[in-house]
Amino acid sequence: MQEIAMSILDIAYNSIKAKASLIQIFIHDSSKLNIISIQIIDNGTGMDQETVNKVIDPFYTTRTTRKVGLGIPMFKENVEATGGKFSIKSVLNKGTEISGEFVKDHIDTPPMGNLVETIITLIQADDKIDYLFKYTSDDFEFILDTKEIKQILDGVAINLPEVIIWLKNYIKEGLHK
């Protein structure tokens, strides 16, 4: 059972490899609805329908360094093990959307994991990619938009150590309301 944050990281890395310039990550964690909903949307190269059908197979990968691709299949398996819903939509040259809805109180629902480190790792991966991260629960909302932060930084690189430390603290505060 992989943590949800690790699945998000793995899928977002696929978006980076697909040359996305914007990756959106939406999480809705609701005790009232008994769901944890995850959406990862990118504007990368997308996939044709044949490839979409293949990427849910753990023995399919476009990587040359290993023979299996576990990110999407493992996410799908984890979601469905809880009785939740999984979907993947992609349009060639437009982007991809991967969604999963976990049943929150199911025994097989993985722990959330460290979302702060996941988002920070993604921001550090490539400072040219913009991220829109939105986390909502029954009683609060946190939004991180790197495009806005880059405008405020006015030419200062978002992946400088000082900025990363500030971002890490900002995300921690925002997620622990």
Secondary structure, DSSP 8 states (H G I E B T S, - for coil): ---HHHHHHHHHHHHHHTT-SEEEEEEEEETTTTEEEEEEEE-S----HHHHHHHTSTT--S-SS-S---HHHHHHHHHHHTT-EEEEEEETTTEEEEEEEEETT-TT------HHHHHHHHHHH-TTSEEEEEEEESS-EEEEEHHHHHHHHTTS-TTSHHHHHHHHHHHHHHH--
